[in-house]
Amino acid sequence: MNTTKSESLFAEAQLHIPGGVNSPVRACKSVGCDPRFIQRAAGSKIYDVDGNEYIDFVCSWGPMILGHNYPAIMEAIKEAMEDGTSFGAPCAREVELAKLVTEALPSVDMVRFVSSGTEATMSAVRLARGYTNRKVIIKFDGCYHGHADSFLVKAGSGVITLGIPGSPGVPDDIVKNTVSIPYNNEEILEKTLRDDSLDIACVIVEPVAGNMGVVPPASGFLQKLRDLTSELGIVLIFDEVITGFRVSYGGAQQKFGINPDLTCLGKIIGGGLPVGAYGGKKEIMSMISPEGPVYQAGTLSGNPLAMAAGSATLKALKEPGFYEKLDKKAADFAASLESLAAKYLDEATLNRQGSVMTAFFGKGPITDFESAMNADADKYGQFYRDMLNQGIYLAPSQFEGMFISAAHSEDDLARALEMTEWSFKKLQN
């Protein structure tokens, strides 16, 4: 596979962009290779600057659930673009998308659009603090909520991948108000939330962890979390940047029947364009300026292109049977992966929630950050390189998800399984 142009671009990028990338995991350091520079995408495929074709299982980290360049989304973007790309003022398209979001999520009475998932989570936490007049945030080890200062304590995703505990530049005075506890551990959860010495404003959680690899909630864990936060007057925030409109139309909260106080969204509600949102109970959302005293603003919030793409996406996802078909496709693919792993590998575990999954090169069960860290990242790196060079594009980290889209065909999945078997044979102990 010729990668001359990608290599040249990466060398040039490193002269002008820190590490040559605009998001750390893209540098592919943990998987032992250099990144491929992508030129275009269509359906289930992406194409690099050298003309190489890949079956894409990253899907822009989730939002391309319908596949790349989905016609209705592209048409909506083109129509909106003809009216202008940014107004810095209210537009009708943001009202349309807001109605779609509030109709889809019963826990969301009102929603505020922002420009990224990080912006959504940091704004939701500020709102929770303003609403409760308390300081402390509870998060879970290995859950990633963006790169805001308060969240870089035992965070997942890129922080794990790069092997760093947090980040320089984050003052102790800020992180002292963040407490991180084990995911899926009800005993420690209850002990922490009932600690009178803590001034707890909110608990923020990925209802299905997706940034230490895919780790579903243990039976009863989310209900316990909801019961405790309700009893103690603590705001419960679901970070559904990955799971929102991905594991079901109503997100993880619909799938598990748990209504949080606030929900954070991103990625998918912009059809792949930069977008985020946070929403929840009217009583809490009314605290946001200009209606209330909690300040948050953004020139590109409610950007007309992102709003148009998001509305087109959500309308397409409402098609009857869409999630059932996608879930069956993912379930069948996951079962085949598990069979191959059992045949060729001594230790491997596959975790799946809907159309998102992670193949851990490690002994299961994998239920939290500690067990996820036992996975063999070096072995995953070898698997990644094998698959990449055979035209299968996976996440460049053991601790991310693999996304199935509606555009993945039977031939795409069969090819991925064929190459997986070839790689697993090489990896046999």
N, C-alpha and C positions, 0 to 999 in steps of 0.2 A: 504494500500500500504506500503510494507516494504521498509524503507530507511536507514537501519542500516549502510550499508557500506558508503553511501554518508555522513551521519552524522559523522562517524569516520574519513573519509578523510578530511572533512571540519575542524574538530577540529585539526587534524594534520597540515593541510595547514596553519592555523592561527598562528602556531608556527614558520613557515618558510617564509611565504609570507604575506605582509601587507594586513590585512583584509581577508586573506585566498584566495584572487583572484588576477588575473592579469589584470583585468579591472573592475572598481568600480561597475557598474550596476549588474554585475554577482553575487554580494553578496546577492542580493534580499532583501536588507533592506527595500526598499520602499514598498514592497508587503508583508512584515511581515512574512517571512519564510527564511529558509536556502536553499542554492542552491543544486540542484541535480548534481552529477558528472557523466558526460556522457562517456560511454565506446565505443560505436560504432554507426554507422548510415547506413541506406540503404533506398533509395527511399524517401518516405515522412515521414519515421519514424526515431526516435533516441531512444537509449536504455541506461539506466543508469547502474551504477556498481552493482546495486541490481537486475538487470534483468528486470526492469520495462520498458514497451514500451510506447512511446508518439508519437502522431501525431504532427509533427514539423511545427509550423507556424513562427519560427524565421529564419530558413534556413541560419544559420550562419550570421544573420543580413543582409540577402539579396542575397548573391552570388549563393546560391544553387537553382537557378531558374530551373534547369533541375532535381533537386532532388539529394540526397546524393549518392555518389559512382556511378555516371553515367558511364556506361561501357567505352565509347569512351574517357572520361577524364582519367579514371583510367589506361587505356591502354597506353595513351600518357605519363602519369607520369612514369609508369613502364619502358617504352621504353627509356625515357630520363634518368631515374635513372641508367640504365645499363651503360650509358656513363659517369656518374659522377654527383655529386649533386651540385657542385659549382666550377667555374673556376676563377672568378675574372678577366675575359677576355671576349672579344666579342664572341658571338656564333650565329649560323645561326637561331636558334629558336627565338631570339629577333627581327631579321629582319622580319621573317614571321608574328609575332604578330603585329609589328609596321605597316606593310602593311594592315593587317586586320582592325586595329583601324583607320588609316587614310582614308581607303576606306569607313568605316562606318560613320564617322563624317565629313561632308563637311567643317566644320570650322577648322579642324585640318590638317595642312599641314605636320607637323613634331611632333614627340612625344618622350618624354624622360621617361624611366621606372625607378621607384623607388621601395621601399619595403612596403609602406603603404599609406593610404589615407592622413594621417597627413603630411607625408613627401612630398606628391604631393602638398597639399595646401600651405604649408610653402615655398616650392620652387617656386611655381607659383607667390606668393606674392613678394618674393625677385626679381624674374625676372621682374615683373611689375614695381617695384620700380627702378630697374636698367635701364629699358627701358625708363621710363618717367623722371627719375631723380627727383622724388617726394617722399614724405614720408608717407602720410596718407592713411589708409585703411578704406573703408566704408564697414560695414557688417550689418546684420539685426538681430534684437532682436529674440532670440530663435533658430537661425540657428547655427549649430555646424559644425566646419571645422577642427576638430582634436584638440589636446591638446597643440599645440604650443602657446607660450606666447601671441602672438598678437591676438589670437582668443578667449581667455578666458574672454571676456567681454560680458555679457548677452548672454552666450552660451546656447545651448540646451542640449538635451540628458542627459548624466550622471550628468552634473552640475545642471540641473533642478531637476533631480530625487533625488539627494542628498541634495537639498535645500540650496546650497551655491551660493553666487553671482559671484564668480570667483575662484581664487586660490591664497593662499600665495605663495611666491616665484616668483611672476611675478612683476618685477619692474615698478614703476610708469612711468619711462622714456620710457618704451616700450609701455605700454597701452595708453599713452597719444597720440600716433599716430594711435589709433584705435577709430573710431566713429561708434557706433551702433544705428541704427534707426529702426522704426517699419516696419515690413514686410507688403507688400500690401498697403502702404500708399503713393500714388503718390505725394500728396502735400508736405509732409515732404521730400520725395526723391528729388524733384526738388529744394526745398529751400536749402537743404544740398549740393547738387552737384554744385549749382550756388554760393555757399558761397566763395567769393574771398579770405577770410582769411584762408581757408583750402587749404593745398597743396596736393590735392588728386591724388594718384597714381593709385588706382584701387578700384573697387567695386567687392566684392566676395559674391555670393549668391547661395543657394540651389534653383534651379529653381522651384522645388517642395520641400517645406520644409519637412524634414523627421525626425527631431530631437527635435521637440516640439509636436510630433505626426505628422501625415501626414496632411499638409496644402497646398493645391494647390494654384498657383498664381491667383489673381483676373484677370478678363478679362482686357487686355490691359496693365497690370502692367509690364510684361517683355519687351514688345515693348517700353514702355515709358523709361524703364531703358536702353534699347539698344540705343534709339534715343538720350538720354541725354549724355550718355558716349561717343558716337561717336562724337557728337557736341563739347564736352568739352575736347576731347583728353584723356579721362580716360580709362584705360584698364578694360574691363568687363570680369570677371572670373566666369564661371559656375562650381560650385562644384557638379559634377555628380557622386560622389562616390556611392550614393544610386541609383540614377535614370539612370545612364549610363548603357545601354544594359538591363535595367529592365523595364522601361515604354514603350520603343520601341527599335528597334535595333540601331537606331541613337540617343537614349537617349531623354531627355526632349527637347533638342534643336531642334531635328527633329520634335517631336510632336507639339511644339509650333511655329516652323518656325523662330527661333531666333538664329543667329550665334554669339556666344561670341568670344572674342579675344583669351582667353585661357580656356581650359577645364581640370578639375581634375577628374581622374578616380581611381577606386580601387576595392577591393573585387572580383567583378565578372570577371574581365579580367585576373584573375589568377585561375579561376575555383575553388576558395576556398583556394588557397595557398596565402601566404603573398605577396602582390603586390600592387603597385600604379602606377600612370602615370600622367603626365601633358603634354599638347600639345596645339598647336594653329598655328597662322599665322607664316609663315617662317620668316618674317621680325623680329618678336619678339623672336621666338625660336632660331634664329641665334645669339642672344646675350649670349647664354649659353656657358660656357667653354666646350671644348677647342676652339670652333669657335668664341666665344665672351668673354667678361670680367666677366660675372656673374657666380660665382663659385657654383657648386653643384656636389656632388659625392656620391658613395655608393658601397661598395664591393659586396653586394648581388643584386644590381640593374641589371635587366636582367637575373636573376637566371634561369638556363635552365629548372628546374622542373616547376616553375611558368609560364614560357613562353610556355612550351608545354601544360600545363593544360589550359592556357588562349586561345591558338589557337584552341584547341579541343572544348572549350566552344563556342567561337564565330562562329565556323563552324556549330555547331549543332543549334545555334540560328538563322542561316540564312535559315533554313528550311521554305519553303513557308507556310504561314498561322499560323506559331507558335504563334506570338503575338496576332493574332485575337482569336485563341482558348483559350489562357491563359486569355485574357481580358474578354472573355465571361464567363469563369469559375469563375473568380473573381467577375464579375458584378452580376451574379446570386447568388453567396454566400453572397455578400454584401447586395443585396436586401432582402434576407431571414433574415440576421442579423437585418436590419432596421425594418422589420416587427415584429420580436420578441421584439426589444427594444420598439417599439410603443405600443405593447400589454402589456408589463409588467413594463416598467420604465417611471417615470414622465419626466425625463430629460436625454436624451442621443442623441449623434450626431455621425454619421458615415461619415468620410471623406475618399475618395478613389481616387487614381490616378493609373490607370492600375491595376497591380496585387499587389499593396501595399495599405493598409488601416489602419485606426485607429478608434476604437470605443471609443469615449470620454464619460465619465460619467458626462456629463454636458450639459447645454443648448447651442444650436447653434444659429446662425452660428459661426463656429470657423475658423477665417480667419487670426489670427495673434497670437503673443506670449501672449498678454494680455487676449484674449478670451480663449486661450488654458489653461491658468493658473486657469481659473474658474472651470475646471474639478475636479471631486471628486476623488483624488488619493487613498483615503482610500477605497472607494467603488470598485475602480479598483483592489486594493489589495485583497479584499475578492473574487472578481470574478476570479482573477488570481489563488488564492489558490484552489478554487473550481475546476477550469479547470485542474490545474496541477494534483490534486489528482484523477482526472478521466481520466488521460492519454492524456490531451491536453496541449501542450507546447507552451506558449505564451511569449512575451517579458516581463521581470520582471520590467516594468515601464509603467505608463500611457502615457508617452511621447515618445513612440517608435512606429514603424510600425508592422503590421501583414503581412507576406509575403505568397503569394500563389505560389506554384511551379507547373511545368508540371507533377510532380509525384503525386500530390494530386488527389486521386481517388474520384469518387462520394460517395463511402462508407465513405471515410475519412471526407469529408465535411458534409455528413449527420450526422455522429457521432458527429462532432464538434457542429453542430447546435442543436442536441439533448441535449448535455451537456450544451450548452449556455442557452437553454430554462429552463432547470432544475435550473441553477444558477440564471437566471433572476427572476424566481419565488421566490427564496429565498431573492432576493434583493429588491423586491417590497416594496414601501413605504406605 
